[in-house]
Each structure stands twice: as structure tokens, then as C-alpha cells.
Amino acid sequence: MEIKTYAGISEEYAKLEHSKIVLIPVPYDETSTWQKGADKGPKAFLEASENMELYDIETDSEVYRQGIYLAQPITINATPEAMVDAVHQETKSYIKKNKFVTVFGGEHSISIGTIRAFNEMFSSLTVLHIDAHADLRKSYDSSSCNHACAVYEASQNTNLIQVGIRSMDIKEKSVMDLDKTYFAHDMAIDDSWMDSAIDQMTDNVFITFDLDAFDPSILPSTGTPEPGGLLWYETLDFLKQVFKEKNVVGFDIVELCPNEVDKSSDFLAAKLYYKMLSYKFQNEYDNTYSAKSVINTISKFKEEHDY
């Protein structure tokens, strides 16, 4: 993909040994069943990230200073099962290095591998699945590693909580835990869904975020857009609460299907990723050069020198 560092940050903040965060791109799109192009998502996301301001106003922080290592993309030409295994092994290897591991796909089948790795490394794991689709099929097109099966394994082995669902096959109801599923049509009229979902989470939370969870009016560039989705600030409000109240151990973002004409979806994905990191590390930020500290320093100087 010929991109040297995440968001064009300097090598000082991009070396593995000095980075708290690892970003693994997975440009893979083998099992998607409608619009193809999710394999181009990581490159579009990274290019958009290079054009993003790295100061986050809300958290008054520059999270890239925690160090973000851009790993080599996983690009094996193999079966879906082999790809899931490769993602699983690569993700687990960086968790073992005590890194905060993030993954950017690619289609949603890759999340089977990331979830498997985190579930093996963290006890009592909650998987927070934010998506338009239930993705609870045990198998699809003769494979259990299909994008339509992205969280079936999580439903069997973790505390799965699903948010934003508005499209599914009736057979998936037999697998779904309705008490831990937040349908978009209910969320639209009941603001209590955020607190309810968080109350059902264990301490350790992994987030798998399918970008089609967003309404197509703000993110049209995804393989299977669905009307009636999440909007920007309600999504951030929810994520902010999750990061504040729980130990988010990692996350992945999937299903960006870039459009050559409209880059707004690419930029939203880039901003979402950076926002999630900012929420995770905002209390660890050295704010020596933050806006608030600069203003305070100037005010103090003026007081001391009778300005």
C-alpha cells in the first residue's frame, strides 16, 4: 500500500518499540455478496487520515503522541478460513507485546479472527457489535468464515451485545439474545438504550464496528448500506461512555467501500478511528502543549508581569 506511517506522523511516534497502539490493515474482500471494494478500504482510510488534523478538540489531546505503529497489511491470497487464521495469529502476537491493537478492514469476516484473539487473551470478554446487520449465521455460502457469520462465534463464546441492528434473516433470531440486542427502530424512540447496553457489559470490552451502522446519509460508501442508521454525535456519545466506564481492550473497523467521487465516507472513517483512540487515551495524554495549558500559561504570565 506504500504508506509508511499512520496519518503521516513522524518516525518518532511510529516505531513499534515506542508505540502503545498498533494498527493492522486487512485489505480483504472475498465473501461480500453485493458491492465489492472493501479491500480498498484500508488504503482509502489511511489516505484520508493523512489529511486529518491530529489535535482532537473535544479531548484536548493529540493521541498520536502515544505512538501508533502501522503494521504490514495482511494480504495473503487464500481461503476465508486461512485469512481468519492469519488475522487471529497476527492480532494475538501484538496483544502479547502489550500493545493496544486495532484492525481496519476489509470485509467483516476478518473480525472472526480479531475477536478470537481478544477472547483468548482477555477474561470475561464483552464483544460490542455495532452494525446494521445481525451477522449471526452459523455458515453462509458453505463457509463459517463469511461476512454474514462475523459474530456467530462471538455469540457462542463471549458476552455479545449488538447495537444498531436493522437487517437480518429470520433464522438468526434463534441465535440472537434479544435482551442484548438494540434494534435501530427502538433506539430511535428510546434514549435509554445507551445506559442499558453499557449496564450489560463486563469490564473488558472489544468493539467491532461495521461502518454500515451509520445512516447512509452520512456514510454512503459501504458495501451494504441500510436506511435508518446511527448519526455522528449519538455514536460518539455512546462510544465516549463505553470508553469511560469500561476497559476497552481493542477494536476493529470494517466495511469501508470507497467511492472515487465522494471521499467524505473515507474521512468519517478516519475521524472515527482517531476519536476512538482519543477516548481511550485521553487520561494518559501529556498536555504540556495542549490548548488549555497554553492559555493557562499565557494568563499566568500576564498576571505575573502586570499585562
VOPAGU-2260 file (C-alpha; in pm, 1 decimal, decimal comma):
REM VOPAGU-2260
SITE   aa  ch    i         X         Y         Z
SITE  MET   A    0       0,0       0,0       0,0
SITE  GLU   A    1     312,2     218,0      11,5
SITE  ILE   A    2     211,4     422,1     314,8
SITE  LYS   A    3     497,6     450,0     561,7
SITE  THR   A    4     330,7     575,3     879,2
SITE  TYR   A    5     -23,3     622,2    1005,2
SITE  ALA   A    6    -154,8     972,8     922,6
SITE  GLY   A    7     194,1    1075,1     809,5
SITE  ILE   A    8     318,8    1101,2    1168,8
SITE  SER   A    9     692,0    1125,6    1222,5
SITE  GLU   A   10     901,5     814,6    1279,4
SITE  GLU   A   11     941,9     923,6    1641,4
SITE  TYR   A   12     579,4     827,3    1705,0
SITE  ALA   A   13     558,2     540,3    1456,7
SITE  LYS   A   14     817,9     289,3    1576,4
SITE  LEU   A   15     684,9     -30,8    1727,9
SITE  GLU   A   16     906,2     -19,1    2036,8
SITE  HIS   A   17     781,1     329,7    2128,5
SITE  SER   A   18     414,4     283,9    2032,2
SITE  LYS   A   19     129,5     195,3    2266,0
SITE  ILE   A   20    -103,1     141,5    1967,9
SITE  VAL   A   21     -80,1     -96,9    1673,2
SITE  LEU   A   22    -289,8     -60,2    1358,1
SITE  ILE   A   23    -321,3    -367,2    1135,1
SITE  PRO   A   24    -471,3    -307,3     787,8
SITE  VAL   A   25    -651,7    -602,7     629,5
SITE  PRO   A   26    -742,2    -521,6     266,3
SITE  TYR   A   27    -966,1    -823,8     212,4
SITE  ASP   A   28   -1295,0    -864,7      24,7
SITE  GLU   A   29   -1361,6   -1222,8     -70,7
SITE  THR   A   30   -1703,4   -1315,6      71,6
SITE  SER   A   31   -1907,1    -994,5      37,0
SITE  THR   A   32   -2228,0   -1052,8    -156,3
SITE  TRP   A   33   -2328,9    -716,0    -300,8
SITE  GLN   A   34   -2099,0    -419,1    -368,6
SITE  LYS   A   35   -1732,7    -513,4    -383,3
SITE  GLY   A   36   -1448,6    -282,3    -282,4
SITE  ALA   A   37   -1391,1    -329,3      90,7
SITE  ASP   A   38   -1039,0    -447,1       9,4
SITE  LYS   A   39    -967,7     -87,2     -94,8
SITE  GLY   A   40   -1097,4      44,2     239,1
SITE  PRO   A   41    -770,2      42,5     438,2
SITE  LYS   A   42    -580,2     241,9     175,7
SITE  ALA   A   43    -860,9     499,4     144,9
SITE  PHE   A   44    -880,1     524,4     524,2
SITE  LEU   A   45    -505,6     580,2     555,5
SITE  GLU   A   46    -500,5     840,3     279,0
SITE  ALA   A   47    -785,7    1028,4     447,4
SITE  SER   A   48    -600,3    1007,5     780,7
SITE  GLU   A   49    -305,9    1192,2     626,2
SITE  ASN   A   50    -536,7    1489,3     563,1
SITE  MET   A   51    -685,9    1499,3     913,8
SITE  GLU   A   52    -592,3    1740,4    1192,1
SITE  LEU   A   53    -422,9    1544,3    1470,6
SITE  TYR   A   54    -539,7    1767,1    1755,2
SITE  ASP   A   55    -873,0    1647,8    1896,3
SITE  ILE   A   56   -1070,1    1945,7    2024,7
SITE  GLU   A   57   -1310,7    1750,1    2245,2
SITE  THR   A   58   -1046,0    1566,1    2447,1
SITE  ASP   A   59    -786,9    1844,2    2414,4
SITE  SER   A   60    -530,6    1586,9    2312,2
SITE  GLU   A   61    -304,7    1459,8    2034,6
SITE  VAL   A   62    -333,5    1085,9    2076,5
SITE  TYR   A   63     -74,3    1006,4    1808,0
SITE  ARG   A   64     187,4    1108,6    2067,1
SITE  GLN   A   65     110,4     778,7    2241,7
SITE  GLY   A   66     269,7     616,4    1937,3
SITE  ILE   A   67      81,2     442,7    1656,5
SITE  TYR   A   68     264,1     165,8    1474,6
SITE  LEU   A   69     132,3      85,1    1128,1
SITE  ALA   A   70     181,9    -287,5    1079,6
SITE  GLN   A   71     228,6    -450,3     742,3
SITE  PRO   A   72    -110,0    -522,7     582,4
SITE  ILE   A   73    -231,6    -880,6     588,0
SITE  THR   A   74    -262,7    -960,8     219,5
SITE  ILE   A   75    -249,5   -1339,5     185,3
SITE  ASN   A   76    -427,9   -1480,6    -119,7
SITE  ALA   A   77    -610,5   -1767,6      44,1
SITE  THR   A   78    -943,6   -1906,6     159,5
SITE  PRO   A   79   -1161,1   -1712,3     406,6
SITE  GLU   A   80   -1065,2   -1965,2     673,6
SITE  ALA   A   81    -695,2   -1903,2     613,4
SITE  MET   A   82    -748,3   -1526,7     626,6
SITE  VAL   A   83    -934,4   -1552,3     957,5
SITE  ASP   A   84    -649,0   -1761,1    1095,4
SITE  ALA   A   85    -388,3   -1509,9     973,7
SITE  VAL   A   86    -575,2   -1219,7    1133,8
SITE  HIS   A   87    -613,5   -1419,7    1454,3
SITE  GLN   A   88    -242,8   -1500,9    1477,3
SITE  GLU   A   89    -122,2   -1151,3    1384,0
SITE  THR   A   90    -361,0    -979,8    1625,3
SITE  LYS   A   91    -268,0   -1211,8    1908,1
SITE  SER   A   92     104,7   -1159,6    1850,4
SITE  TYR   A   93      71,3    -783,6    1907,9
SITE  ILE   A   94    -156,4    -825,5    2209,6
SITE  LYS   A   95     119,4   -1037,8    2360,9
SITE  LYS   A   96     354,4    -741,8    2313,1
SITE  ASN   A   97     120,8    -541,8    2541,5
SITE  LYS   A   98       1,5    -317,7    2260,0
SITE  PHE   A   99    -345,0    -169,0    2219,6
SITE  VAL   A  100    -433,0    -349,5    1898,6
SITE  THR   A  101    -666,0    -207,7    1634,5
SITE  VAL   A  102    -759,4    -354,1    1297,6
SITE  PHE   A  103    -900,9    -183,6     989,2
SITE  GLY   A  104   -1066,1    -397,8     721,6
SITE  GLY   A  105   -1170,4    -514,8     477,1
SITE  GLU   A  106   -1494,5    -702,6     497,5
SITE  HIS   A  107   -1645,4    -806,8     829,4
SITE  SER   A  108   -1533,8   -1170,6     813,8
SITE  ILE   A  109   -1189,9   -1061,6     936,1
SITE  SER   A  110   -1346,6    -980,7    1273,9
SITE  ILE   A  111   -1386,2   -1351,4    1342,1
SITE  GLY   A  112   -1007,5   -1360,4    1372,9
SITE  THR   A  113    -971,6   -1043,5    1579,4
SITE  ILE   A  114   -1248,0   -1144,7    1822,3
SITE  ARG   A  115   -1098,1   -1491,1    1860,0
SITE  ALA   A  116    -760,6   -1340,5    1950,9
SITE  PHE   A  117    -900,8   -1098,7    2207,4
SITE  ASN   A  118   -1123,0   -1364,7    2361,2
SITE  GLU   A  119    -818,6   -1586,7    2413,6
SITE  MET   A  120    -620,4   -1305,0    2575,3
SITE  PHE   A  121    -881,0   -1130,4    2794,4
SITE  SER   A  122   -1111,3   -1289,2    3050,8
SITE  SER   A  123   -1489,5   -1240,0    3057,2
SITE  LEU   A  124   -1487,6   -1052,7    2727,5
SITE  THR   A  125   -1780,7    -847,7    2601,9
SITE  VAL   A  126   -1797,5    -801,3    2226,5
SITE  LEU   A  127   -1978,9    -480,4    2140,3
SITE  HIS   A  128   -2102,3    -527,9    1785,6
SITE  ILE   A  129   -2213,8    -203,7    1617,6
SITE  ASP   A  130   -2368,5    -283,2    1282,3
SITE  ALA   A  131   -2676,4    -262,6    1060,3
SITE  HIS   A  132   -2677,6    -640,3    1018,5
SITE  ALA   A  133   -2701,3    -921,7    1272,5
SITE  ASP   A  134   -2419,4   -1129,7    1112,2
SITE  LEU   A  135   -2526,5   -1433,8    1316,3
SITE  ARG   A  136   -2541,5   -1702,5    1050,5
SITE  LYS   A  137   -2350,1   -2015,0    1150,5
SITE  SER   A  138   -2239,4   -2053,1     788,7
SITE  TYR   A  139   -2310,6   -1888,1     455,2
SITE  ASP   A  140   -2209,4   -1993,9     105,4
SITE  SER   A  141   -2062,9   -2311,2     259,3
SITE  SER   A  142   -1828,0   -2122,2     491,3
SITE  SER   A  143   -1836,0   -2029,2     858,8
SITE  CYS   A  144   -1586,7   -1750,3     779,5
SITE  ASN   A  145   -1825,5   -1544,8     568,6
SITE  HIS   A  146   -1902,8   -1178,0     638,6
SITE  ALA   A  147   -2259,5   -1287,9     726,9
SITE  CYS   A  148   -2112,7   -1500,8    1007,5
SITE  ALA   A  149   -1892,5   -1228,0    1157,7
SITE  VAL   A  150   -2018,8   -1256,2    1517,5
SITE  TYR   A  151   -2169,3   -1605,3    1531,1
SITE  GLU   A  152   -1862,7   -1738,5    1712,7
SITE  ALA   A  153   -1874,8   -1440,1    1948,8
SITE  SER   A  154   -2239,1   -1520,6    2026,9
SITE  GLN   A  155   -2129,0   -1864,5    2145,1
SITE  ASN   A  156   -1809,4   -1774,6    2331,6
SITE  THR   A  157   -1840,8   -1415,4    2458,4
SITE  ASN   A  158   -2088,6   -1169,4    2605,7
SITE  LEU   A  159   -2219,8   -1033,0    2275,4
SITE  ILE   A  160   -2409,3    -703,9    2270,0
SITE  GLN   A  161   -2546,1    -583,6    1936,6
SITE  VAL   A  162   -2629,5    -220,5    1859,7
SITE  GLY   A  163   -2793,0     -59,1    1556,7
SITE  ILE   A  164   -2935,7    -377,5    1402,5
SITE  ARG   A  165   -3195,9    -322,2    1132,3
SITE  SER   A  166   -3146,8    -606,1     882,4
SITE  MET   A  167   -3139,7    -983,0     941,2
SITE  ASP   A  168   -3265,0   -1322,4     831,0
SITE  ILE   A  169   -3542,5   -1472,3    1042,3
SITE  LYS   A  170   -3324,3   -1776,5    1117,1
SITE  GLU   A  171   -3079,7   -1552,3    1302,3
SITE  LYS   A  172   -3343,2   -1490,5    1572,3
SITE  SER   A  173   -3280,9   -1840,7    1706,2
SITE  VAL   A  174   -2919,3   -1740,4    1783,1
SITE  MET   A  175   -2978,1   -1379,5    1885,7
SITE  ASP   A  176   -3007,2   -1277,2    2251,4
SITE  LEU   A  177   -3293,9   -1031,6    2224,4
SITE  ASP   A  178   -3223,1    -886,7    2569,3
SITE  LYS   A  179   -2879,1    -781,0    2447,5
SITE  THR   A  180   -2982,1    -660,9    2102,5
SITE  TYR   A  181   -3063,0    -296,2    2039,4
SITE  PHE   A  182   -3262,7    -255,4    1722,1
SITE  ALA   A  183   -3239,1      74,4    1535,2
SITE  HIS   A  184   -3615,2     131,7    1532,0
SITE  ASP   A  185   -3626,5     107,3    1912,1
SITE  MET   A  186   -3316,1     320,5    1959,9
SITE  ALA   A  187   -3476,7     598,6    1756,7
SITE  ILE   A  188   -3751,3     649,3    2017,8
SITE  ASP   A  189   -3582,6     542,6    2342,0
SITE  ASP   A  190   -3270,0     724,5    2463,3
SITE  SER   A  191   -3219,4     477,5    2748,4
SITE  TRP   A  192   -3056,4     224,4    2515,2
SITE  MET   A  193   -2706,0     355,8    2582,4
SITE  ASP   A  194   -2717,5     306,4    2959,0
SITE  SER   A  195   -2892,1     -27,7    2917,0
SITE  ALA   A  196   -2627,3    -160,5    2678,0
SITE  ILE   A  197   -2339,4     -46,0    2899,4
SITE  ASP   A  198   -2500,8    -199,0    3208,3
SITE  GLN   A  199   -2492,2    -538,1    3034,4
SITE  MET   A  200   -2120,7    -521,3    2955,1
SITE  THR   A  201   -1845,5    -691,3    3150,8
SITE  ASP   A  202   -1533,4    -492,0    3239,3
SITE  ASN   A  203   -1329,8    -595,5    2933,0
SITE  VAL   A  204   -1485,2    -482,0    2604,3
SITE  PHE   A  205   -1380,7    -535,8    2244,0
SITE  ILE   A  206   -1561,4    -323,8    1982,3
SITE  THR   A  207   -1625,9    -443,3    1629,4
SITE  PHE   A  208   -1763,8    -153,1    1427,4
SITE  ASP   A  209   -1916,7    -212,6    1085,6
SITE  LEU   A  210   -1942,1     125,0     915,3
SITE  ASP   A  211   -2283,7      41,8     770,4
SITE  ALA   A  212   -2412,1     100,6    1123,4
SITE  PHE   A  213   -2411,4     466,6    1021,8
SITE  ASP   A  214   -2700,9     609,9     827,3
SITE  PRO   A  215   -2621,6     626,4     452,9
SITE  SER   A  216   -2688,3    1000,0     465,5
SITE  ILE   A  217   -2354,7    1045,8     643,5
SITE  LEU   A  218   -2167,1     734,6     525,3
SITE  PRO   A  219   -2287,3     604,5     188,8
SITE  SER   A  220   -1962,5     426,8      93,0
SITE  THR   A  221   -2015,9      80,6     229,5
SITE  GLY   A  222   -2099,5    -248,4      62,9
SITE  THR   A  223   -2448,2    -292,9     208,1
SITE  PRO   A  224   -2596,6      42,2     316,8
SITE  GLU   A  225   -2920,1      33,2     517,0
SITE  PRO   A  226   -3155,6     326,4     587,5
SITE  GLY   A  227   -3232,0     430,8     944,5
SITE  GLY   A  228   -2882,0     417,3    1088,4
SITE  LEU   A  229   -2677,7     594,2    1353,4
SITE  LEU   A  230   -2573,8     957,0    1326,8
SITE  TRP   A  231   -2235,4    1104,6    1420,5
SITE  TYR   A  232   -2284,2    1264,8    1760,8
SITE  GLU   A  233   -2509,9     997,9    1909,3
SITE  THR   A  234   -2248,2     741,4    1809,0
SITE  LEU   A  235   -1967,5     941,4    1969,9
SITE  ASP   A  236   -2174,7     993,6    2282,8
SITE  PHE   A  237   -2221,5     619,4    2317,9
SITE  LEU   A  238   -1858,2     534,8    2244,2
SITE  LYS   A  239   -1736,3     800,9    2486,6
SITE  GLN   A  240   -1943,8     645,3    2765,9
SITE  VAL   A  241   -1819,1     295,8    2684,0
SITE  PHE   A  242   -1454,9     404,3    2691,7
SITE  LYS   A  243   -1512,8     595,9    3015,7
SITE  GLU   A  244   -1693,3     321,7    3205,8
SITE  LYS   A  245   -1528,8       7,4    3066,6
SITE  ASN   A  246   -1183,3    -123,8    2981,6
SITE  VAL   A  247   -1190,1    -124,2    2603,6
SITE  VAL   A  248    -913,5    -369,4    2513,8
SITE  GLY   A  249    -913,5    -311,0    2137,4
SITE  PHE   A  250   -1134,5    -257,3    1835,7
SITE  ASP   A  251   -1173,9    -311,3    1465,5
SITE  ILE   A  252   -1349,3    -105,7    1197,0
SITE  VAL   A  253   -1469,9    -273,3     877,2
SITE  GLU   A  254   -1667,5    -243,4     554,2
SITE  LEU   A  255   -1549,4      88,0     410,7
SITE  CYS   A  256   -1614,3      55,1      38,0
SITE  PRO   A  257   -1456,3     373,9    -101,7
SITE  ASN   A  258   -1609,5     580,7    -377,1
SITE  GLU   A  259   -1371,4     761,7    -614,0
SITE  VAL   A  260   -1606,8    1057,9    -647,0
SITE  ASP   A  261   -1702,8    1116,9    -281,7
SITE  LYS   A  262   -1429,3    1097,1     -16,4
SITE  SER   A  263   -1647,6    1201,4     277,7
SITE  SER   A  264   -1700,3     842,7     396,4
SITE  ASP   A  265   -1325,3     780,4     395,6
SITE  PHE   A  266   -1274,3    1086,8     610,7
SITE  LEU   A  267   -1554,1     989,6     851,3
SITE  ALA   A  268   -1389,2     650,2     898,0
SITE  ALA   A  269   -1054,6     819,4     961,4
SITE  LYS   A  270   -1209,4    1056,6    1213,7
SITE  LEU   A  271   -1396,7     774,1    1388,9
SITE  TYR   A  272   -1077,3     574,2    1434,2
SITE  TYR   A  273    -890,6     872,7    1576,7
SITE  LYS   A  274   -1182,7     965,3    1802,7
SITE  MET   A  275   -1191,6     615,4    1949,7
SITE  LEU   A  276    -819,5     630,9    2023,3
SITE  SER   A  277    -862,8     977,0    2176,2
SITE  TYR   A  278   -1132,6     847,1    2411,7
SITE  LYS   A  279    -914,6     552,0    2509,8
SITE  PHE   A  280    -602,0     751,2    2592,5
SITE  GLN   A  281    -733,2    1094,6    2692,2
SITE  ASN   A  282    -639,9    1043,5    3057,9
SITE  GLU   A  283    -283,4     944,4    2966,1
SITE  TYR   A  284    -212,5    1245,5    2750,0
SITE  ASP   A  285      80,9    1469,8    2840,2
SITE  ASN   A  286     -91,9    1803,3    2794,1
SITE  THR   A  287     217,8    2019,8    2815,4
SITE  TYR   A  288     130,3    2167,1    2477,3
SITE  SER   A  289    -248,9    2137,0    2490,0
SITE  ALA   A  290    -465,6    2436,5    2411,1
SITE  LYS   A  291    -586,9    2469,9    2768,9
SITE  SER   A  292    -238,0    2457,0    2915,3
SITE  VAL   A  293    -108,7    2714,7    2666,1
SITE  ILE   A  294    -392,9    2951,8    2754,7
SITE  ASN   A  295    -329,7    2900,0    3126,3
SITE  THR   A  296      41,8    2964,0    3079,9
SITE  ILE   A  297     -24,9    3287,7    2891,1
SITE  SER   A  298    -273,3    3404,0    3158,1
SITE  LYS   A  299     -26,3    3329,5    3435,3
SITE  PHE   A  300     249,5    3516,0    3250,9
SITE  LYS   A  301      24,8    3819,9    3209,4
SITE  GLU   A  302     -64,2    3818,0    3580,3
SITE  GLU   A  303     298,2    3791,4    3687,0
SITE  HIS   A  304     408,6    4073,9    3457,4
SITE  ASP   A  305     106,7    4305,4    3508,3
SITE  TYR   A  306     -14,9    4284,6    3149,1
